[in-house]
């Protein structure tokens, strides 16, 4: 079984024995897939994927058959996945991969990585923030609208809020934090120069998120403004969980890189979940989105794939070996 995770930092792939997603062998590439006027570029995707698949097969099963099922999770699949949906079935079939295929948004593979193929809710908190829930009939989504329109409680949101408090202290306005001001100047230099550095950059969200650990550090050292921002982030995260959880006693898992901030974030998230969703069963995430892609491929291979196939968040062609052309 082949699982693929495509995101802003590159392409990752994993090969696992059928029925044993926990035994996956993984390999990574550092180049992200291009996005063109057609959306995520299927030709470039295959150009990056095939060397990874060859490496995996040489390591795992040099004389074996091609993967019996493939699942791809990609950032932007729901809105930018038309080229992948049109071209990948035929392109993979041309490489001997004619078995069941699933193309999913990375939120779906984050879901399957955390909970598997069962009902519940998963919130992924990284640079952005998105929650996804299902009762196995429909998907429910909350946030994930990007750092300008949403992603409330995510790393970019938290970093931007911390910088706002730093600027308030710099200006002498109420609501500022001298601790966050000092941290911001240490990371970015004099604050009057930061807007000119930040606004033209295409990776603004990542730059803002880079200040989130400083907010957590200041909170851990007793700064009340920073602590209040972490509490606010937790409230936003639980807002999203509450919006997508299919039932009050459903399972909830939290995943994503921002959780590495540790107790300054995880404690208020846990307290807010317990206060607002006391019957929910909070469980640890079993794995990351790449693990989720392998779990999804395993479910395809065994005929146990029961997640909602809506054509956008999750798409499974009826005939993965059908026609399709892709330029590589």
C-alpha angles and dihedrals in degrees: 000000000000123000123186131191117193119188145140094288096051144276125311126188135187133192120201137173113263109274094010109086090159090068095060122144113212138203131183139209123201098213117090121222113263122246117216137172087286092055123244104016109243094194093054090044091057091043089058097037102051097064089050091050091049091051092049093049092048089053098042112024114000092171097033133110122267117273113292093215135018130201123184124193115192135177108244095018094134095057104018102034103095094104092048092049091049099044112024100073092059094038093053092044089055087060092051095262099127100144128102115316133198126188112194142173112255088247088064094051089046086054095049091043091055103036108008122218100334137095123278141084133284126191118199113203116187129115084328132023131231134162125204128187137174142182087200090260101071139004122244117201131189126188123331089136097135133262095288097051105024142322085139112191094017127120097270091047092049094045092048091049090050091051091049089055089049091052090048089056091045090053095042092243125146117267095039129134124216090197092056090044091056091046092049093050091048092053102036107018125235108002097226088068098049100083092057090050096044109039099060094048120105090211096057092134092056092047091051091047090053087072094055094087089054090054090051092047092051090048090051090052091055105264104153095205093054091045090052090052091054089049089050091050090052091051091053091049092052091046087062094046091049090052095054106031105114095212137009093249097044128125119269128193129182122208140162141091097278089071086072086078083083129202098358086069107019095053096055090043090053093046092049092048091050092048099046103028104030094161096049117108108229110204132179116260109257094213149329130280093277089054086048091055090053091047089051091049089049091052090050092050093049096042092242098114102133103160118117112274104209100162094244112049089028125015126179116179115223090229115027091185094059126118122297137140128210130179114225 
